[in-house]
Amino acid sequence: MKKLMMLLKESYLLVKKHKFYFLLPLLICLAFLALLAFHIGPGIVISFIYAGV
């Protein structure tokens, strides 16, 4: 969890420093999807891969 917080902090600092404000919603969505996949577990993700979705 510590690494995730550090990654989010570094991403925010990158956006703030270089004025890439259009990346902020993308980063938030990717972080949400990563947390959702971690919470649900790999079983559902693997079933989507095998289904070809």
N, C-alpha and C positions, 0 to 999 in steps of 0.2 A: 504494500500500500504506500510505503514511503517513496518508492521509485515512481509510482503513478503520480503522486503529488508533485514530485520534482519535475517529471515530464510535463505536466500541465503548467507548472510555473514557468518553465523554460519556453514553452510554446507561447504563453501569454507575453512574456518579455520579448520574444521575437516579433510578435505581431505589433506590440507597442513601439518597439524601436524602429522598425522598418515601415510602419504605417500600413500594414497589410490587414486592414480591418475587414476586408471581404473574406478572409480566411477564418475569422472567428466563428461564424455559424457552422462552417464545415468541421472545424476542430471540435466544437461542442457536440455535433451529431456523431462524429466518429468516437468520441469518448463515451457517449451514451450507448452506442452500439457495442462497444467493447465491454462496458460494464454489464449490459444486458446479456451478452454471450457468455460472460464469465459467471453470471448469476444462474442462468438457465442450465448451463453445462454443455459439454461437448457432444452429448448424445443427439440433441436436436440439430446442431450444426452439421454433424456428420450425415444425418438423414437427408438434409437439404443438398449436400454435396453429392450423395449417391443418386438422388432424384434428378439431378441435372439442372436444378434451379439456379 
